[in-house]
Amino acid sequence: MPAQIEKRIRLAPERAQYLSHLAQKYQVSEEHIIDQALDVVFTTAEPLDALIQRVGRVSRSQTGSQAERPEIAQSSDEDDFKRYLRQIGILAPKQTPVPAPSPEDRSPIPIQGKPLSETIIEERR
C-alpha cells in the first residue's frame, strides 16, 4: 500500500451528506469515494491540459470588472476538444438525427366526422 498523507478538507453540509450517502449505498468508506473521485479528476486533468496547450488558443476576457475566465476559441480545434471529451466520457455521445419519413411512408389517418381541413377553414373565418 502506498504511503498516505492525512489532509483536512472542508465540505458544504449537503456535499458531506451526499458523500455519506454514497459511502453507505456502496458500502465503502468515504475515503474510498474521495479517492475514486480524485482518480477521475487526475486522469482527466492532464489530458485536458495537454489538449488545451496543443490547441494553443486560450484567451482571457479582460473587460471591466468581469472575472477572467479561459475560453477555447471556436474552430476545428474545438471539435477535437469535444471529441476528446466524448471519448473520455465527460460529454454524451453525439446523437444521430432521426431521418424524416419519406412521402411514401405517409398515409392519412382516418377520422370520424367532417374532414379536419374543413374545421380549420371554418375556425379561421
C-alpha positions as CSV (number, residue, x, y, z in Angstrom):
1,M,0.0,0.0,0.0
2,P,1.4,3.4,-0.9
3,A,2.3,5.9,1.8
4,Q,-0.6,8.1,2.8
5,I,-0.7,11.7,4.0
6,E,-3.5,13.0,6.1
7,K,-5.3,16.1,4.8
8,R,-8.2,18.0,6.2
9,I,-10.8,19.3,3.9
10,R,-13.9,21.4,4.3
11,L,-17.2,20.4,2.6
12,A,-20.5,22.1,2.3
13,P,-23.1,20.3,4.5
14,E,-25.0,19.0,1.5
15,R,-21.8,17.6,0.0
16,A,-20.8,15.9,3.2
17,Q,-24.3,14.3,3.4
18,Y,-24.1,13.1,-0.1
19,L,-20.6,11.7,0.5
20,S,-22.0,9.7,3.5
21,H,-25.0,8.6,1.4
22,L,-22.7,7.3,-1.4
23,A,-20.5,5.5,1.1
24,Q,-23.5,3.8,2.7
25,K,-25.1,3.0,-0.6
26,Y,-22.0,1.3,-2.0
27,Q,-20.8,0.0,1.4
28,V,-17.4,1.6,1.1
29,S,-15.6,4.2,3.2
30,E,-15.9,7.9,2.5
31,E,-12.1,7.9,1.9
32,H,-12.6,5.4,-0.9
33,I,-15.3,7.6,-2.6
34,I,-13.0,10.6,-2.4
35,D,-10.0,8.6,-3.7
36,Q,-12.1,7.4,-6.7
37,A,-13.3,10.9,-7.4
38,L,-9.7,12.2,-7.3
39,D,-8.7,9.5,-9.7
40,V,-11.3,10.8,-12.1
41,V,-10.1,14.4,-11.7
42,F,-6.4,13.4,-12.1
43,T,-6.9,11.2,-15.1
44,T,-8.9,13.9,-17.0
45,A,-6.9,16.9,-15.9
46,E,-3.6,16.1,-17.6
47,P,-5.0,15.1,-21.0
48,L,-7.4,18.1,-21.0
49,D,-4.5,20.4,-20.1
50,A,-2.3,18.9,-22.8
51,L,-5.1,19.3,-25.4
52,I,-5.7,22.9,-24.4
53,Q,-1.9,23.6,-24.8
54,R,-1.9,21.8,-28.1
55,V,-4.8,23.9,-29.3
56,G,-2.9,26.9,-28.1
57,R,-5.9,29.2,-28.3
58,V,-6.9,30.0,-24.8
59,S,-8.0,33.7,-24.4
60,R,-9.0,35.6,-21.4
61,S,-11.9,38.0,-21.1
62,Q,-10.4,41.3,-19.8
63,T,-13.4,43.6,-19.9
64,G,-14.0,45.9,-16.9
65,S,-14.6,44.2,-13.6
66,Q,-15.6,40.8,-15.0
67,A,-13.6,37.9,-13.6
68,E,-11.1,36.4,-16.1
69,R,-12.3,33.1,-17.5
70,P,-10.4,31.0,-20.0
71,E,-12.3,30.2,-23.2
72,I,-11.4,27.8,-26.0
73,A,-11.5,29.6,-29.4
74,Q,-14.2,28.5,-31.9
75,S,-12.5,26.4,-34.5
76,S,-12.0,22.8,-35.7
77,D,-9.8,22.5,-32.6
78,E,-12.9,22.9,-30.6
79,D,-14.4,19.9,-32.4
80,D,-11.2,18.0,-31.5
81,F,-11.7,19.1,-27.9
82,K,-15.3,18.0,-27.8
83,R,-14.5,14.7,-29.5
84,Y,-11.9,14.1,-26.8
85,L,-14.4,14.9,-24.0
86,R,-16.8,12.4,-25.6
87,Q,-14.1,9.7,-25.7
88,I,-13.3,10.1,-22.0
89,G,-17.0,10.2,-21.1
90,I,-17.4,13.8,-20.0
91,L,-19.7,14.7,-22.9
92,A,-22.5,12.5,-24.1
93,P,-22.0,10.9,-27.5
94,K,-23.4,12.8,-30.4
95,Q,-27.0,11.7,-31.3
96,T,-27.5,10.9,-34.9
97,P,-30.6,12.8,-36.2
98,V,-33.6,10.6,-37.0
99,P,-34.3,10.9,-40.7
100,A,-37.7,12.2,-41.7
101,P,-40.0,9.6,-43.1
102,S,-40.3,9.5,-46.9
103,P,-43.5,10.7,-48.5
104,E,-44.3,7.1,-49.4
105,D,-44.4,6.2,-45.7
106,R,-47.0,8.8,-45.0
107,S,-50.7,8.0,-45.2
108,P,-53.7,9.9,-43.9
109,I,-55.2,8.8,-40.6
110,P,-58.9,8.0,-40.8
111,I,-61.1,10.2,-38.6
112,Q,-64.8,10.3,-38.0
113,G,-66.9,13.3,-38.9
114,K,-66.1,16.0,-41.4
115,P,-62.5,16.5,-42.7
116,L,-60.1,18.4,-40.4
117,S,-59.3,20.8,-43.1
118,E,-62.9,22.0,-43.2
119,T,-62.9,22.6,-39.5
120,I,-59.8,24.6,-39.7
121,I,-61.2,26.7,-42.6
122,E,-64.4,27.4,-40.6
123,E,-62.5,28.4,-37.5
124,R,-60.4,30.9,-39.4
125,R,-63.5,32.8,-40.6
